[in-house]
Structure formats: structure tokens, C-alpha cells
């Protein structure tokens, strides 16, 4: 089944948050550490003249990808398709995120760029913009990027990007999964650092009483999917004990830099 076959606007964001992010799990801590260190080192290497413009694709009810970009960005776009998730994000950010996110932020603050952010709630409220849109029509709201002649896609625009637990958890079709990854990668400027996380061997998942899809992928699928789209890619696996729920085999996190080529993005 394809992405369009599922009731995304009925996604129970609060239920999903309670199951996944009410506490900081060891596997999420591992991912936070990997991404924190990668972005800190990438920013130090690049020494940009201005703060980055950041993109998080398929945010859902998860703030920690955006928090991982917070010290480096003047703007973070949360690109989310589900109407219920969009409403949840607007409330969560606009009201100052709830205390359950504090341990996630504390893990990030083990590195100085994060610890230097005096008020992460106010900072996120200042820089975040929630945009309801599909990854398949991914574009820059400022309309500043060059546009692809086939579908109006703004390309090579964003300075840093994240995509966590989205591409493999929105369809059962492997080709559609690859397309989502390609659209995300193609939105980043050449050389832009990125971090992407995936459920490993997922058989699908239930949110409330509604079943949602997944593509069962392994780390080699992620590495192959990023060929031609990224350079300096590192793929790691964590949480092999898989205690979050039944029907998956750990978590995969990939970091690297967006490549110049267009291979694989359609």
C-alpha cells in the first residue's frame, strides 16, 4: 500500500508522543549523541558566515531532530503532512515544549554549542516554522531555490537537514520510500550536513487504534539508497534489543553530506 492510502490526518499525535517520547530511551539517547556530535563537528568545520537554515522532514510528534539543529540555525522548517501533527506541533512549540523534552535537551547540552542556548523553549519558538506539506512536494517556503521543471520542487536550498522515522514509516512500497529519501536529500545544498533515522525491519505500527505502514529495511538498504545522493556517509545501528514495541529490529541512523548529483531523487 502507498502513502496516500492511509488516514494521516487522523494520526493521534498525543498518543504517539506518550508511547515514544514521554521518557528518554537509551536508543534515542544514542541517536541524539551521534547527531549532536556530527552537527557540532560539521558546523565547526564549515564555519559559516551566517546561521544555517534548517529543515526537518516528517516531524510528527518528535521535537528532538529540530532541537539537534537549534544552536546552529536562524530558521528551522518543520515539514509535516498530517494535519493533526501540524496542530500538535504548533501547540507544543507555541506554548513552550513540555518537560518531557528536557532530558533530550540535557543530552544535547553535553556539548557546548547546545549548552550555550540560554532558553531552548524561547529559541525554538523564535526560529521554528511549521509547514503542512508532503515530502513529495518538498519546496522552500521562501521560494528562493532553483526549481525543477517537472514538479516545481525547490532544490539545493537548505543548509542542514534531518528526517527521522518518516520515509520508512509512511508506505509499504520500497520505491516510494526511496523517493522520499531522494526528495529530502535533493532539497539540501551541496555539502549540507544531514542526519536521518529509520526503524529497522519494521512491520508497521499502530497509533491508538489505527494501523500505519512501514517498509522493512536494513542498514545496507539505507547505505545503498544514499549512494549518489550523499558523501561521507556513516550508517550506524542502535537499539537492537527493540523494546519500544513489537515488530521492528532496532534503529538505524545515517549521517553525511549532501552530494552534487541528482541520482536517485525521483
C-alpha positions as CSV (number, residue, x, y, z in Angstrom):
1,X,0.0,0.0,0.0
2,X,1.1,3.6,-0.7
3,X,1.3,6.7,1.5
4,X,-1.9,8.1,0.1
5,X,-3.9,5.0,1.3
6,X,-3.6,5.9,5.0
7,X,-5.6,8.4,7.2
8,X,-2.7,10.6,8.2
9,X,-4.9,13.5,9.4
10,X,-6.4,11.1,12.0
11,X,-2.9,10.4,13.4
12,X,-3.2,10.5,17.2
13,X,-0.2,12.8,18.0
14,X,-0.6,12.8,21.7
15,X,-0.8,9.0,21.9
16,X,2.2,8.7,19.8
17,X,4.2,11.1,21.9
18,X,3.2,9.3,25.1
19,X,4.4,6.0,23.8
20,X,7.7,7.2,22.2
21,X,8.9,10.3,23.9
22,X,7.4,10.6,27.4
23,X,10.8,9.5,28.6
24,X,14.3,9.4,27.0
25,X,15.0,5.9,26.0
26,X,18.6,4.5,25.6
27,X,18.2,4.1,21.8
28,X,17.1,7.7,21.4
29,X,19.9,8.8,23.6
30,X,22.4,7.0,21.4
31,X,20.9,8.7,18.3
32,X,21.0,12.1,20.0
33,X,24.6,11.6,20.8
34,X,25.5,10.6,17.3
35,X,23.7,13.5,15.7
36,X,24.8,16.1,18.3
37,X,28.5,15.2,17.8
38,X,28.1,15.1,14.0
39,X,26.4,18.5,13.7
40,X,28.8,20.1,16.2
41,X,31.8,19.0,14.2
42,X,30.2,19.8,10.8
43,X,29.4,23.3,12.0
44,X,33.0,23.8,13.3
45,X,34.4,22.5,10.0
46,X,32.2,24.7,7.8
47,X,32.5,27.9,9.9
48,X,29.5,29.5,8.1
49,X,29.4,33.3,7.8
50,X,25.7,33.2,8.9
51,X,23.5,30.9,10.8
52,X,22.1,27.9,8.9
53,X,18.6,27.4,7.5
54,X,17.4,24.0,8.8
55,X,14.8,21.5,7.6
56,X,13.2,18.7,9.4
57,X,11.1,16.4,7.2
58,X,8.2,14.3,8.6
59,X,8.5,15.8,12.1
60,X,5.4,14.1,13.5
61,X,5.2,14.4,17.3
62,X,9.0,14.4,17.7
63,X,10.9,17.6,18.6
64,X,14.4,16.2,19.1
65,X,15.5,16.4,15.4
66,X,14.7,20.1,15.5
67,X,16.4,20.5,18.9
68,X,19.5,18.9,17.4
69,X,19.8,21.8,14.9
70,X,18.8,24.5,17.3
71,X,22.2,26.1,18.2
72,X,23.2,26.4,14.5
73,X,20.1,27.8,12.8
74,X,18.3,31.1,12.3
75,X,15.4,29.2,10.9
76,X,14.1,25.7,11.1
77,X,11.3,24.5,8.9
78,X,9.2,21.6,10.3
79,X,7.8,19.9,7.1
80,X,4.8,17.7,8.2
81,X,2.0,16.2,6.2
82,X,-0.6,15.2,8.9
83,X,-3.0,17.9,9.9
84,X,-3.2,16.5,13.4
85,X,0.6,16.5,13.8
86,X,0.8,20.1,12.5
87,X,-1.7,21.2,15.1
88,X,0.2,19.3,17.8
89,X,3.5,20.9,16.8
90,X,2.0,24.4,16.8
91,X,0.7,24.0,20.3
92,X,3.8,22.2,21.6
93,X,6.2,24.9,20.2
94,X,4.0,27.9,20.7
95,X,3.3,27.1,24.4
96,X,6.9,26.2,25.2
97,X,7.6,22.5,24.9
98,X,6.6,20.2,27.8
99,X,9.1,19.0,30.5
100,X,9.4,15.5,28.9
101,X,11.7,17.0,26.3
102,X,14.1,18.3,29.0
103,X,16.1,15.1,29.2
104,X,16.5,15.1,25.4
105,X,17.8,18.7,25.6
106,X,20.1,17.8,28.5
107,X,21.7,15.0,26.5
108,X,22.4,17.6,23.7
109,X,23.8,20.0,26.2
110,X,26.7,17.7,26.9
111,X,28.3,19.7,24.0
112,X,29.0,23.4,24.3
113,X,27.0,24.7,21.3
114,X,23.9,23.4,22.9
115,X,24.7,24.4,26.5
116,X,25.2,28.0,25.3
117,X,21.5,28.3,24.3
118,X,20.0,30.0,27.4
119,X,16.3,29.3,26.8
120,X,15.7,26.5,24.3
121,X,11.9,26.9,24.5
122,X,12.1,30.5,23.5
123,X,14.7,29.9,20.9
124,X,12.7,27.1,19.2
125,X,9.6,29.3,19.3
126,X,11.6,32.0,17.6
127,X,13.1,30.0,14.8
128,X,10.7,27.2,14.1
129,X,8.0,27.4,11.4
130,X,5.6,24.5,10.9
131,X,4.6,23.8,7.3
132,X,1.9,21.4,6.3
133,X,3.1,19.7,3.1
134,X,4.2,16.4,1.7
135,X,7.7,15.2,1.3
136,X,6.8,14.5,-2.3
137,X,6.2,18.2,-3.0
138,X,9.1,19.4,-0.8
139,X,9.9,23.0,-1.5
140,X,11.3,26.1,0.2
141,X,8.6,28.4,1.6
142,X,10.7,31.4,0.7
143,X,10.8,30.2,-2.9
144,X,14.5,31.1,-3.2
145,X,15.9,27.9,-4.6
146,X,16.2,26.9,-8.3
147,X,13.1,25.0,-9.4
148,X,12.9,21.6,-11.1
149,X,11.0,21.8,-14.4
150,X,8.9,18.7,-13.8
151,X,7.2,19.4,-10.5
152,X,8.1,22.9,-9.2
153,X,10.4,21.5,-6.5
154,X,12.8,24.0,-4.9
155,X,16.2,22.3,-4.9
156,X,19.5,22.7,-3.1
157,X,18.2,25.3,-0.7
158,X,18.7,24.1,2.9
159,X,21.9,24.3,4.9
160,X,21.3,21.4,7.3
161,X,18.6,18.7,7.4
162,X,17.0,15.9,9.4
163,X,14.5,13.2,8.6
164,X,13.6,10.9,11.5
165,X,11.4,7.8,11.3
166,X,9.4,9.1,8.3
167,X,10.4,7.7,5.0
168,X,10.2,4.1,6.0
169,X,7.1,4.6,8.2
170,X,4.7,6.2,5.6
171,X,4.3,3.4,3.0
172,X,4.8,-0.3,2.3
173,X,6.4,0.4,-1.1
174,X,10.2,0.4,-1.3
175,X,10.2,2.6,-4.4
176,X,8.1,5.2,-2.6
177,X,10.5,5.0,0.4
178,X,13.5,5.7,-1.9
179,X,11.6,8.6,-3.5
180,X,11.0,10.2,-0.1
181,X,14.7,9.9,0.8
182,X,15.7,11.3,-2.5
183,X,13.4,14.3,-2.2
184,X,14.8,15.1,1.2
185,X,18.4,14.8,0.0
186,X,17.7,16.9,-3.1
187,X,16.4,19.8,-1.0
188,X,19.8,20.2,0.7
189,X,22.5,22.4,-0.7
190,X,25.7,20.5,-1.9
191,X,27.8,19.7,1.1
192,X,25.0,20.3,3.6
193,X,25.2,18.0,6.7
194,X,22.2,15.8,7.3
195,X,21.1,13.2,9.8
196,X,18.4,10.6,9.0
197,X,17.0,7.9,11.3
198,X,14.9,4.8,10.4
199,X,13.2,1.9,12.1
200,X,15.0,-1.3,11.2
201,X,12.9,-4.2,9.9
202,X,9.7,-2.5,10.8
203,X,6.5,-4.4,10.0
204,X,4.2,-1.5,10.5
205,X,2.8,0.2,13.7
206,X,-0.4,1.1,15.4
207,X,-1.2,4.6,16.7
208,X,-4.2,4.5,19.0
209,X,-6.5,2.0,17.2
210,X,-5.3,2.8,13.6
211,X,-2.7,0.8,11.7
212,X,0.0,2.6,9.8
213,X,2.5,1.2,7.2
214,X,6.2,0.6,7.1
215,X,8.9,-0.7,4.8
216,X,11.2,-3.4,6.3
217,X,14.7,-2.0,5.7
218,X,18.1,-2.8,7.0
219,X,21.2,-0.7,7.3
220,X,22.5,-1.8,3.8
221,X,19.3,-0.6,2.2
222,X,19.9,2.9,3.7
223,X,23.5,3.0,2.6
224,X,22.5,1.9,-0.9
225,X,19.7,4.4,-1.0
226,X,22.1,7.2,-0.3
227,X,24.5,6.3,-3.0
228,X,24.8,9.2,-5.4
229,X,22.9,11.4,-3.1
230,X,25.4,11.8,-0.3
231,X,29.1,11.7,0.6
232,X,31.0,10.8,3.7
233,X,28.0,8.7,4.8
234,X,28.2,6.8,8.1
235,X,25.4,4.3,8.9
236,X,25.0,3.0,12.5
237,X,22.6,0.7,14.3
238,X,21.3,1.1,17.8
239,X,18.6,-0.4,20.0
240,X,18.9,-3.9,18.7
241,X,17.0,-5.1,21.7
242,X,14.0,-3.4,20.2
243,X,11.9,-2.9,23.4
244,X,9.8,0.0,22.2
245,X,7.1,-2.2,20.6
246,X,6.7,-5.4,18.7
247,X,7.6,-5.7,15.0
248,X,10.9,-4.0,14.4
249,X,14.6,-4.8,14.8
250,X,16.3,-1.7,16.1
251,X,17.0,1.8,14.8
252,X,19.3,3.0,12.0
253,X,20.9,6.4,11.9
254,X,22.8,7.8,8.9
255,X,24.9,11.0,8.8
256,X,26.7,12.6,5.9
257,X,26.9,15.4,3.5
258,X,24.5,16.1,0.5
259,X,26.1,15.4,-2.8
260,X,26.0,17.4,-6.0
261,X,24.5,14.7,-8.2
262,X,20.8,14.1,-9.0
263,X,20.9,10.3,-9.0
264,X,18.1,8.6,-7.3
265,X,15.9,11.5,-6.2
266,X,12.9,10.9,-8.4
